[in-house]
Amino acid sequence: MCFSTLVQTVLQYYEKPLSLFGSGFEMSLNLLGNKSNFSTFLKNLLRGKVVMPSKNSASFLSTIGHLDDRVELDKNIKSGSNKYFATLSAMASKLAYENDEHIKVIVEKTWKMEFLGTYSFWDERQQEDTTQAFMFRDRNADSDIIFVAFRGTELFNANDWRTDLDIPWYNLQGVNGKVHGGFMKALGLKLDGTWPKSTTTGEHRHAYNTIAAELKGHFKSNDRTKFIVTGHSLGGALAVLFPAVLALHNEIKTLERLEAVYTFGQPRVGDERFGEFMKEQFEHYGVRYYRFVNSHDIIPRLPYDDSVFMFKHFGTCIYVNSIYEATVVEEEPFKNYFHWRSIVTKRVDALWELVRSFLLPRMFGPDYKETLLLKIFRTVGPVFPGLPAHGLQDYINATRLATY
């Protein structure tokens, strides 16, 4: 707890420098990050007309977008396939990291679906908007499905990292279980432990209230509409906690519309009693919950499942190894990140994943070609195993290539 508080304090102190560095880094990627951009930059430089990319334009990509620049859905996986919702959820989780205009263009022009809006939400503790999500309706599905995709931790956003590290428990009254305090605050929990009574306070929107109200509005127009919640990393934590807060507020009619929850690289969010409560809720309302874990990804193995921290995963875990073989397990191998038996295994797999990045296009086609930035990122793996494995490239590949 002391370490968590110390790191949060350091992050708060360096919030602006980290943000400025991140802005400069992403601007450089969008200016010079690929052959097309670099060629355009040189031509404009020679003409004396260098145009800086606009961060709010549809063409501007986040660092996550440059690690995996795919925007097209897998044409081989059609609506009705058992993989369809998982692959679409993985792509939506990646798209959630982008700016509003980019999200809208991809949803409407590329995916041919109905864009319902992007949302930024107020975090009372950090006194600013830190939680983001977007919603869209899938026009290609056999039934009317709305997706809610929560954004994960942005690489250069200190407040997102502070949310991840704010691990003291919050006792969820009515659930008889404890959950990660930072994640609950990101959904709108107030500092006094209560929930806002309305969707907004002044200019500020609250995540849980706003999304629940938006969904209810869509349900009124079609009594067959259902919804899916998804997210990567921090976004995955918020995705699985959103139904928990629905249950806390006894939102029976909304829970009855919940089709499934798909999370990718999701950290642990609560204790064992909370997990038992959520399993009962999902079974009662017929909700499918799929928690994808890739190889030695560090984030699903945090916070610790031990006698000190007492965090526990629950639900169906789809574990995908480094050759994209999926296995349904109760818990991923080496459930806690620092495990002496995994010291060698993690590094061997990290080396293989670096080699694999050059082989994938030959094995599965051009859709699996990895960007130069991602290949550079994979070189970190042998030193800090589990970090590159957290990337969405592998999770998207897993939903497409693995059998589950």
VOGURO-889719 format. One line per field, with one value per residue: y, z, x of N, C-alpha, C in turn. Coordinates in pm, whole numbers, always signed. Each point is the difference from the previous one (the first is absolute). Layout:
n_Y: Y,...
n_Z: Z,...
n_X: X,...
ca_Y: Y,...
ca_Z: Z,...
ca_X: X,...
c_Y: Y,...
c_Z: Z,...
c_X: X,...
//
This chain:
n_Y: -120,-6,-110,-47,+46,-53,-107,-2,+27,-91,-82,+39,-13,-116,+30,+125,-25,-97,+87,+94,-91,-46,+127,+29,-108,+19,+128,-44,-90,+97,+64,-96,-42,+29,-86,-13,-3,-82,-65,+6,-36,-86,-36,+1,-72,-66,-5,-29,-109,-16,-97,+55,-128,-5,+19,+84,-23,-44,+67,+68,-69,-68,-9,-31,+102,+55,-54,+24,+17,-121,+25,-80,-41,-115,+3,-84,+94,-67,+84,-48,+32,-110,+41,+22,-22,-107,-28,+22,-69,-87,+10,-12,-95,-35,+5,-49,-31,+4,+109,+92,+85,-48,-8,+119,+41,-63,+38,+122,+37,-47,+9,+113,+58,+3,+116,-29,+15,+99,-45,+116,-62,+60,+14,-17,-113,-20,+32,-102,+15,-122,-22,-82,+16,-95,+34,-119,+4,-130,+52,-66,+18,-127,+56,+84,+24,+56,+56,-25,+82,-45,+119,-61,-40,+132,-28,+119,-69,+91,+64,-53,+27,+119,-5,-48,+96,+54,-91,+93,-91,-23,+9,-88,+94,-105,-6,+48,+92,-11,+123,+9,+79,-5,-128,-15,+71,-78,-85,+79,-98,+62,+105,+29,-71,+110,-28,+72,+90,+77,+14,+121,+63,+100,+22,-68,-99,-88,-84,-57,+113,+60,-102,-17,+134,+4,-106,+50,+112,-76,-52,+125,+20,-99,-75,-17,+128,-53,-21,+34,-32,+85,-45,+73,-82,+125,+9,-110,+62,+112,-77,-68,+120,+38,-130,+3,+118,-57,-108,+82,+58,-132,+22,-64,+98,+76,-66,+1,+120,-31,+1,+80,-44,+77,-57,+87,-88,-49,+100,-49,-18,-121,-23,-110,+68,+102,-83,-54,+124,+36,-112,+25,+127,-36,-97,+85,+92,-114,+66,+5,-51,+65,-53,+71,-95,+86,-121,+71,+48,+109,+72,-110,+9,+115,+59,-26,-128,+56,-41,+83,-11,-131,+50,-17,-76,+15,-98,-9,-66,+74,-96,+93,-108,-9,-113,+83,-84,-14,+24,-61,+89,-45,-20,+112,-64,-36,-25,+0,+124,+31,-97,-60,-80,+128,+10,-127,-61,+103,-15,-131,+10,+93,-80,-103,+77,+32,-124,-33,+119,-63,-102,+78,+102,-72,-11,+126,+65,+97,-48,-89,+88,-6,+109,+90,+87,-89,-16,+134,+12,-93,+84,+67,-91,-31,+133,+43,-131,-10,+95,-47,-104,+118,+12,+86,+15,-50,+88,+92,-30,-1,+108,+27,-32,+26,-124,+52
n_Z: +0,+78,-63,+5,+126,+21,-72,+62,+110,-35,-32,+113,+56,-68,+41,+15,+58,+65,+25,+29,+69,+56,+16,+41,+76,+36,+20,+54,+68,+22,+32,+70,+59,-126,-100,+3,+134,+0,-103,+59,+115,-71,-69,+111,+54,-114,+13,+119,-12,+104,-10,+119,+32,-23,+130,-54,-93,-100,-51,+112,+25,+101,+106,+63,-69,+40,+118,-22,-128,+34,-96,-100,-1,+63,-129,+60,+93,-32,-4,+121,-33,+62,-101,-57,+109,+14,-131,-5,+112,-49,-118,+63,+72,-117,-65,+119,-41,-106,-76,+38,-79,+44,+124,-16,-61,+89,+101,-50,-33,+98,+119,-55,+115,+99,-15,+130,-5,+31,+109,+66,+105,+99,+42,+104,+16,-132,+19,-81,-130,+50,+3,-102,-80,-85,-69,-48,-104,+17,-121,+16,+129,+34,+114,+61,-23,+121,-42,+122,-52,+110,+8,-36,+63,-15,-90,-41,+53,+76,-29,-121,+4,+42,-93,-85,+52,-15,+64,+94,+81,-73,+115,-94,+63,+53,-18,+119,-68,-26,-47,-112,+95,-66,-28,+126,+41,-86,+61,+95,+70,+89,+44,+18,-111,-46,-66,-104,+30,-74,-130,+45,+26,-23,-37,+112,-83,+53,-1,+118,+61,-69,+10,+127,+10,-66,+66,+110,-45,-31,+121,+26,-93,+71,+23,-118,+20,-24,+99,-45,+108,-39,+4,-14,+81,+34,-133,+7,+90,-70,-105,+82,+41,-125,-37,+71,-55,-118,+41,+36,-115,-3,-100,+41,-46,+49,+114,-14,-35,+107,-121,+10,+64,-79,+67,-19,+58,+56,+83,+116,+28,+58,+117,+71,+104,-48,-25,+118,+48,-72,+39,+118,-11,-49,+90,+92,-55,+2,+75,-120,+73,-91,+73,-103,+10,-43,-22,+15,-61,+36,-73,-67,+21,-11,+119,+97,-37,+121,+111,-69,-133,-13,-107,-67,-103,-89,-24,-124,+15,-108,+32,-59,-45,-8,-21,+77,+98,-6,+130,+28,+90,+123,-23,-46,-75,+109,+86,+71,-35,+123,-84,+93,-11,-11,+79,-26,+32,+83,+25,+9,+58,+76,+4,+25,+84,+29,-1,+73,+47,-35,+70,+81,-74,+14,+128,+23,-67,-90,+35,+4,-94,+78,+64,-52,+41,-43,-111,+1,+22,-92,-37,+58,-71,-54,+5,-54,+21,-89,-30,-96,+85,+59,-109,-61,-63,+109,+68,-92,-10,+133,-3,-90,+60,+128,+44,+20
n_X: +83,+110,+38,-125,-6,+119,-30,-118,+70,+90,-100,-56,+118,+13,-121,+34,+119,-66,-99,+91,+70,-113,-37,+125,-1,-126,+34,+113,-71,-87,+112,+65,-110,-28,+18,-132,-5,+104,-54,-121,+58,+76,-108,-73,+102,+14,-131,+52,-77,+78,-90,-21,+1,-129,+11,-85,+93,-73,+101,-22,+112,-51,+78,-113,-52,+113,-28,-129,+34,-42,-87,+33,-127,+14,+23,+84,-23,-107,-103,-16,+127,+48,+78,-116,-70,+79,+1,-131,-13,+88,-60,-117,+59,+51,-115,-31,+123,-80,+22,-89,+66,+115,-48,-56,+109,+75,-79,-13,+121,+78,-59,-47,+28,-85,+59,+11,+133,+84,+58,+15,+53,-64,+124,-82,+68,+6,-128,-23,-27,-18,-129,+27,-104,-36,-108,-33,-81,+3,+7,+115,-24,-23,+42,-82,+130,+4,+111,+46,+92,+60,+56,+113,+110,-6,+93,-41,-100,+58,-113,+14,+130,-36,-93,+92,+75,-120,+75,-5,-52,-109,-62,-36,-66,-61,+133,+33,+65,+130,+17,+70,+49,+119,-29,-46,+106,+66,-83,+51,+55,-77,+70,-130,+31,-62,-112,+40,-92,+80,-23,-34,+114,-84,+126,+6,+37,-85,+104,-18,-33,+98,+85,-34,+3,+117,+37,-52,+59,+105,-13,-36,+94,+56,-108,+64,+29,+120,+87,+120,+70,+96,+125,+110,+71,+24,-13,+77,+75,-10,+31,+79,+44,-18,-4,+113,+24,-29,+67,+99,-34,+5,+87,-107,-78,+97,+13,-131,+46,+75,+57,+107,+108,+76,+98,+99,+80,-109,+26,+40,-129,+1,-58,+19,-44,+70,+102,-27,-9,+108,+56,-54,+42,+117,+2,-41,+78,+69,+88,+54,+98,+76,+95,+46,+91,+91,+48,+112,-106,+66,-86,-41,+130,-66,-29,+81,-3,+2,+60,+79,+3,-5,+62,-115,+40,-96,-83,-44,+115,+16,+84,+77,+63,+132,-67,-72,+35,-130,-3,-112,+38,+13,+130,+54,+91,+68,-100,+114,+23,+39,+26,+73,-108,-40,+107,+30,-114,-16,+127,-11,-119,+58,+107,-78,-65,+127,+44,-105,+36,+112,-51,-72,+51,+109,-32,-44,+94,-18,-120,+98,+29,+108,-38,+82,-92,-89,+71,+15,-131,-4,+94,-99,-68,+118,-1,-114,+6,-95,+91,+83,-8,+5,+74,-80,+116,+56,-72,+20,+129,-3,-80,+94,+112,-24,-9,-123
ca_Y: +120,+115,+10,+50,+143,+70,+7,+92,+136,+29,+17,+130,+104,+0,-12,+89,-42,-125,+32,+73,-97,-86,+78,+13,-132,-36,+91,-49,-121,+36,+78,-77,-138,-104,+44,+100,+124,+52,+51,+126,+96,+46,+85,+127,+68,+59,+112,+98,+0,-113,+9,-83,-76,+44,-109,-30,-41,-143,-69,-1,-126,-7,-95,-133,-15,-20,-135,-87,+98,-60,+54,-85,-123,-122,-31,-143,-28,+66,+0,-135,-84,+5,+94,+134,+101,+13,+76,+138,+61,+30,+117,+116,+34,+74,+127,+88,+85,+107,+121,-15,+3,-125,-106,+16,-35,-145,-70,+25,-17,-126,-113,+12,-14,+125,+64,+56,+108,-20,+59,+19,+3,+72,-72,+99,+2,+64,+129,+21,-112,-102,-122,+20,-115,+33,-95,-14,-108,-91,-21,-125,-115,-59,+70,+139,-1,+121,-24,+104,-30,+88,+19,-46,+96,+66,-15,+122,+66,-28,-25,-139,-83,+20,-80,-141,-23,+36,-134,-29,-56,+69,-98,+22,-31,-68,-107,-79,-26,+118,+23,+94,+135,+91,-33,+45,+146,+32,-16,+109,-4,+124,-15,-40,-138,-8,+18,+119,-28,+34,-27,+110,+100,+117,-34,-128,-122,-114,-113,-100,+60,+42,-115,-68,+81,-10,-133,-3,+76,-84,-114,+43,+1,-137,-88,-115,+44,-47,+71,-67,+92,-51,+91,-55,+52,+76,-5,-129,+8,+79,-75,-104,+64,+69,-83,-9,+119,-19,-90,+75,+92,-81,+33,-132,+6,+22,-124,-99,+29,-19,-123,-57,+87,-48,+82,-39,+48,+66,-26,-45,+115,-15,-116,-125,+15,+78,-90,-91,+79,+27,-126,-22,+96,-36,-121,+33,+78,-63,+83,-69,+81,-60,+76,-46,+25,-37,-42,+44,+136,+35,+68,-92,-63,+105,-11,-138,-95,-63,+22,+141,+83,-75,+18,-125,+1,-89,-17,-78,+55,-58,+22,-18,-7,+78,-46,+26,-111,+44,-101,+53,-38,+78,+102,-4,-54,+97,+99,+123,+31,-35,-139,-48,-105,+57,+93,-38,-18,+130,+59,-81,+35,+137,-9,-60,+97,+93,-72,-23,+122,-1,-117,+1,+26,-117,-109,+27,+102,+139,+61,-27,+67,+88,+128,+13,+41,-117,-86,+62,-23,-142,-21,+22,-122,-84,+71,+19,-88,+26,+132,-7,-95,+71,+77,-45,-78,-142,-34,-4,-122,-115,-16,-40,-122,-109,-70,+12
ca_Z: +0,+4,-132,-89,+27,-43,-147,-41,+27,-104,-126,+6,-15,-137,-92,-116,-86,-68,-103,-107,-72,-77,-112,-99,-57,-91,-114,-84,-67,-105,-101,-64,+47,-102,-126,-62,+77,-15,-136,-3,+79,-79,-109,+58,+53,-115,-47,+108,+44,+90,+67,+120,+12,+103,+93,-1,-134,-17,-43,+109,+74,+129,+3,-15,-142,-76,+31,-85,-83,-68,+31,-64,+68,-71,-98,+3,+117,-28,+105,+20,+39,+144,+24,-50,+105,+62,-89,-6,+130,+4,-86,+66,+113,-56,-54,+112,+33,-99,+21,-32,-143,-57,+37,-78,-141,-11,+25,-105,-138,-18,+51,-46,+116,+48,+106,+98,+77,+89,+130,+97,+129,+108,+116,+108,+73,-79,-41,-145,-78,-16,-55,-131,-60,-115,-25,-139,-25,-106,-98,-72,+85,-21,+89,+23,+107,+28,+67,+84,+7,+89,-33,+101,+47,-103,+39,+53,+84,+140,+78,-23,+80,+140,+20,+8,+122,+118,+26,+122,-21,+32,+43,-82,+82,-74,-76,+97,-56,-13,-136,-21,+20,-112,-111,+33,-12,-143,-46,+53,+146,+64,+108,+124,-13,-58,-145,-40,-23,-137,-98,-4,+107,-74,-135,+3,-13,+77,-93,+17,-18,-138,-89,+34,-53,-146,-37,+22,-109,-120,+22,-18,-143,-52,+117,-21,+3,+107,-6,+38,+58,-29,+27,+13,+112,+87,-62,+33,+140,+5,-71,+86,+117,-37,+41,+146,+51,-38,+99,+125,-8,-28,-135,-53,-142,-78,+7,-87,-139,-15,-73,+33,+37,-54,+45,-55,+89,+113,+135,+100,+43,+130,+79,-31,+25,-111,-116,+17,-25,-142,-67,+23,-81,-141,-21,+13,-115,-124,-60,-29,+37,-54,+39,-80,+54,-98,+39,+131,+25,+140,+65,+63,+117,+101,+124,+37,+61,+110,+131,+35,-82,-7,-125,-68,-125,-3,-134,-102,-50,-125,+0,-133,+11,-96,-138,-19,+38,+111,+95,+103,+130,+113,+32,-90,+61,+76,+22,+46,-98,+47,+42,-32,-101,-132,-34,-130,-98,-50,-88,-122,-78,-50,-116,-109,-48,-85,-127,-60,-65,-139,-68,-7,-133,-85,+48,-1,-97,+25,+112,+125,-1,+115,-28,+50,+140,+80,+2,+95,+132,+36,+48,+145,+61,+76,+122,+79,-62,+38,-45,-138,-9,+37,-115,-63,-121,+30,+37,-124,-69,+72,-27,-140,-39,+95,+7,+136
ca_X: -83,+91,+61,-105,-19,+121,+3,-107,+49,+99,-73,-68,+103,+50,-114,+13,+113,-33,-98,+69,+83,-90,-54,+107,+27,-109,+7,+109,-47,-96,+71,+107,-12,-1,+60,-87,+13,+136,+10,-76,+75,+114,-50,-43,+117,+69,-83,-13,-140,-23,-130,-3,-126,-95,-28,-143,-40,-28,+122,+99,-1,+68,+112,-60,-33,+124,+49,-82,-73,-115,-133,-100,-38,+37,-106,-30,-83,-127,-101,-52,+111,+25,+110,-33,-7,+132,+88,-49,+30,+144,+24,-61,+87,+115,-48,-35,+115,+15,-81,-142,-26,+53,-93,-123,+25,+23,-126,-100,+48,+73,-77,-139,-86,-57,+76,-93,+61,+114,-28,+107,-67,+67,+52,-4,+126,+104,-54,+1,-51,+105,-58,-60,-67,-85,-108,-45,-96,+43,-105,+24,-32,-132,-90,+37,+99,+75,+128,+60,+144,+74,+141,+95,+100,+80,+140,+60,-100,+35,-120,-39,+89,-38,-121,+42,+77,-80,-52,-74,-133,-125,-98,-119,-117,-106,+62,+74,+131,+85,+49,+110,-53,+25,-88,-135,-3,-2,-138,-81,-16,+43,+98,-68,-45,-135,-7,-75,-141,-36,+106,+97,+11,+48,+46,+70,-78,+46,+6,-105,-132,-20,-13,-125,-111,+3,-50,-144,-62,-2,-87,-139,-36,-1,-5,+88,+139,+87,+127,+124,+97,+134,+110,+135,+77,-89,-132,-59,-43,-124,-104,-57,-58,-125,-114,-5,-69,-140,-58,-4,-113,-119,-48,-35,-36,+122,+78,-65,+40,+143,+29,+130,+112,+127,+113,+130,+107,-66,+55,-96,-80,-63,+37,-69,-144,-52,-5,-114,-121,-12,-33,-144,-74,+12,-78,-142,-47,+44,+105,+126,+116,+121,+120,+113,+134,+101,+134,+47,-47,+19,-113,-97,+63,+4,+75,+33,-91,+72,-61,+11,-88,-127,-75,-32,-75,-115,-56,+70,+126,+49,+144,+56,+146,+77,-27,-142,-86,-85,-47,-91,+54,-51,+100,+114,+122,+79,-106,+62,+104,+135,+1,+135,-4,-24,+108,+58,-108,-46,+101,+5,-119,+17,+90,-77,-99,+75,+22,-132,-49,+47,-54,-145,-57,+23,-84,-144,-37,+43,-73,+70,+129,+12,+67,+137,-8,-31,+120,+93,-57,+19,+138,-2,-53,+94,+44,-122,-100,-138,-46,-49,-113,-123,-47,-124,+30,-10,-138,-77,+42,-53,-143,-16,+74,-15,-128,-51
c_Y: +126,+22,+57,+150,+81,+17,+94,+145,+43,+26,+134,+114,+12,-9,+85,-36,-128,+25,+72,-94,-88,+71,+15,-131,-39,+92,-46,-125,+33,+81,-86,-151,-109,+59,+110,+134,+64,+61,+135,+110,+58,+94,+137,+81,+71,+120,+110,+10,-122,+22,-94,-73,+56,-119,-41,-47,-151,-78,-12,-127,+14,-93,-142,-27,-22,-135,-104,+90,-59,+67,-86,-120,-119,-41,-148,-40,+81,-3,-139,-99,+10,+94,+146,+107,+22,+84,+146,+74,+37,+123,+126,+45,+76,+139,+100,+94,+122,+121,-19,-10,-128,-116,+5,-44,-151,-76,+15,-37,-137,-119,+0,-25,+137,+52,+70,+107,-42,+80,+11,+25,+57,-95,+100,+9,+77,+134,+28,-123,-101,-128,+32,-130,+46,-111,-4,-116,-81,-27,-135,-123,-50,+66,+142,+7,+135,-40,+122,-38,+104,+9,-48,+110,+58,+8,+123,+80,-39,-33,-141,-95,+13,-79,-148,-31,+32,-127,-23,-44,+105,-109,+26,-45,-60,-116,-94,-42,+130,+10,+104,+143,+92,-24,+49,+151,+44,-15,+107,-2,+126,-29,-43,-141,-17,+21,+126,-37,+32,-27,+106,+78,+123,-38,-145,-118,-112,-127,-95,+59,+32,-119,-75,+75,-7,-134,-8,+75,-82,-119,+37,-8,-140,-96,-125,+36,-57,+75,-88,+105,-60,+103,-77,+65,+68,-1,-132,-4,+76,-76,-105,+60,+72,-84,-14,+118,-2,-88,+70,+92,-71,+36,-130,+4,+22,-126,-109,+21,-25,-137,-63,+110,-64,+92,-59,+59,+72,-30,-55,+122,-14,-125,-120,+13,+82,-88,-96,+72,+21,-127,-31,+93,-38,-127,+29,+71,-56,+79,-84,+95,-72,+92,-57,+40,-51,-32,+47,+145,+31,+47,-96,-67,+100,+50,-146,-77,-75,+37,+146,+84,-63,+30,-136,+29,-90,-14,-78,+72,-74,+36,-35,+2,+70,-51,+6,-125,+42,-118,+68,-54,+84,+116,-14,-59,+111,+123,+133,+26,-43,-140,-62,-104,+55,+89,-30,-6,+132,+59,-79,+33,+140,+3,-60,+100,+108,-63,-17,+122,+9,-113,+7,+30,-117,-114,+26,+111,+140,+69,-16,+57,+100,+126,+0,+37,-119,-95,+54,-25,-144,-27,+21,-130,-84,+65,+20,-85,+30,+135,-3,-93,+66,+74,-60,-79,-149,-40,-5,-125,-124,-22,-48,-139,-119,-64,+4,-11
c_Z: +0,-136,-100,+16,-50,-152,-51,+19,-107,-134,-4,-24,-145,-105,-126,-88,-77,-114,-118,-82,-88,-121,-110,-70,-100,-122,-97,-77,-115,-112,-81,+15,-104,-131,-66,+70,-21,-137,-13,+75,-79,-112,+53,+53,-113,-54,+105,+55,+88,+77,+119,+8,+111,+88,+1,-136,-8,-36,+111,+81,+133,-11,-16,-145,-86,+32,-84,-82,-76,+43,-61,+89,-84,-92,+2,+117,-12,+123,+10,+37,+150,+36,-24,+110,+66,-88,-9,+131,+10,-84,+64,+118,-47,-49,+111,+39,-92,+30,-57,-150,-67,+29,-86,-144,-17,+18,-118,-139,-24,+45,-46,+114,+48,+120,+95,+90,+80,+127,+82,+135,+109,+111,+113,+74,-76,-59,-149,-68,-22,-63,-133,-49,-127,-21,-148,-10,-119,-94,-70,+81,-29,+88,+22,+123,+9,+74,+82,+18,+87,-44,+116,+39,-117,+49,+70,+85,+146,+83,-20,+84,+149,+34,+17,+135,+128,+48,+133,-30,+17,+34,-71,+78,-85,-81,+93,-55,-14,-141,+1,+4,-118,-117,+26,-10,-146,-59,+58,+150,+62,+116,+131,-8,-55,-152,-34,-32,-142,-91,+1,+131,-64,-142,-11,-9,+82,-82,+13,-32,-146,-92,+28,-58,-152,-46,+16,-109,-128,+16,-23,-144,-60,+118,-16,+5,+121,-10,+50,+54,-19,+36,+17,+120,+101,-55,+27,+143,+12,-66,+91,+126,-31,+34,+151,+59,-41,+103,+135,+5,-40,-136,-76,-150,-88,-1,-89,-146,-25,-62,+47,+44,-54,+50,-50,+88,+120,+132,+92,+58,+140,+72,-36,+17,-110,-125,+8,-27,-150,-80,+15,-88,-148,-32,+3,-124,-134,-74,-22,+29,-45,+31,-75,+68,-100,+65,+142,+31,+150,+68,+59,+127,+114,+27,+47,+61,+107,+131,+44,-75,-20,-123,-65,-134,+14,-146,-94,-47,-128,-10,-137,+12,-116,-144,-30,+13,+124,+85,+101,+135,+109,+33,-98,+70,+68,+33,+53,-82,+43,+60,-45,-110,-142,-49,-139,-107,-61,-100,-129,-91,-58,-121,-121,-59,-86,-136,-75,-76,-146,-80,-26,-139,-96,+37,-24,-96,+44,+115,+133,+1,+115,-36,+57,+148,+91,+8,+96,+143,+46,+48,+151,+73,+79,+130,+96,-61,+51,-43,-146,-15,+37,-118,-67,-128,+25,+38,-123,-80,+65,-30,-143,-28,+93,-12,+144,-2
c_X: +86,+66,-99,-19,+120,+3,-107,+43,+101,-68,-73,+98,+46,-111,+19,+120,-29,-98,+65,+88,-88,-57,+104,+30,-108,-2,+109,-42,-95,+65,+96,-16,-9,+52,-82,+13,+137,+21,-71,+74,+118,-43,-41,+117,+76,-77,-14,-140,-29,-130,-1,-134,-88,-37,-147,-50,-19,+125,+104,-15,+73,+120,-50,-33,+122,+65,-74,-90,-117,-130,-111,-33,+41,-115,-39,-89,-129,-91,-63,+108,+23,+114,-39,+4,+136,+93,-42,+30,+148,+33,-58,+85,+122,-43,-30,+114,+12,-88,-141,-26,+49,-96,-125,+20,+17,-131,-96,+50,+63,-83,-145,-100,-46,+78,-97,+60,+122,-24,+128,-66,+90,+42,+13,+134,+107,-45,+21,-59,+112,-53,-66,-64,-69,-101,-33,-96,+46,-116,+11,-38,-140,-105,+52,+91,+70,+128,+39,+145,+69,+145,+88,+96,+78,+145,+57,-99,+25,-123,-54,+85,-30,-126,+35,+65,-75,-73,-70,-144,-110,-101,-132,-123,-111,+52,+75,+136,+76,+56,+111,-53,+17,-93,-142,-12,-3,-140,-93,-22,+57,+94,-64,-58,-140,+9,-78,-145,-44,+118,+108,-1,+60,+36,+50,-96,+63,-19,-118,-137,-27,-23,-130,-120,-6,-56,-151,-75,-9,-94,-147,-45,-6,+7,+85,+148,+74,+133,+114,+96,+139,+106,+130,+67,-93,-143,-71,-50,-132,-115,-64,-61,-131,-123,-12,-75,-147,-71,-15,-122,-130,-63,-31,-26,+122,+86,-59,+36,+149,+28,+130,+97,+127,+111,+131,+111,-54,+70,-107,-73,-59,+45,-86,-151,-65,-13,-117,-132,-20,-33,-149,-83,+3,-79,-150,-54,+47,+106,+126,+117,+125,+118,+120,+132,+102,+133,+35,-37,+4,-129,-103,+54,+21,-142,+7,-118,+81,-67,+6,-102,-138,-85,-21,-66,-121,-46,+91,+125,+38,+148,+56,+152,+68,-11,-149,-86,-78,-45,-92,+46,-67,+93,+115,+123,+82,-87,+52,+125,+139,-3,+131,+1,-19,+115,+57,-107,-44,+97,+17,-118,+11,+92,-73,-100,+65,+27,-131,-51,+43,-63,-150,-56,+18,-95,-148,-43,+35,-74,+74,+141,+7,+79,+141,+0,-27,+120,+105,-47,+23,+143,+11,-34,+99,+47,-117,-112,-140,-51,-46,-121,-133,-60,-122,+22,-21,-142,-90,+35,-61,-147,-24,+56,-26,-139,-48,-152
//
